[in-house]
Amino acid sequence: ETIPPAPTGSERVITINGSDEMKFDRTELKAKAGDTVKLILKHIGKAPIEAMGHNVVILAQGTDFDAFANAAINAKDNGYI
């Protein structure tokens, strides 16, 4: 897939929708190196956020995912991040 550059001085806006099925409507996000990206996460399900809320975490390359996920389990007050 070819990604056109964002117009100079603007940002690329990417929206992700999360449903009550615990799935996002996107499996891949793409932008060109150097683009400013605004990521919008929308809950489109019917269940309340307390029961079926979603979050998105973008980890730096090389981050130990298992260690991050294990620490996040106990971070309810910080949105599990």
PEMONOR-V575385 format. One line per field, one symbol per residue. ss: DSSP state (H for helix, E for strand, C for the rest). Layout:
BEGIN
ss->???
END
This chain:
BEGIN
ss->CCCCCCCCCCEEEEEEEECCCCCECCCCCCCCCCCEEEEEEEECCCCCHHHHCCCCCCCCCCCCHHHHHHHHCCCHHHCCC
END
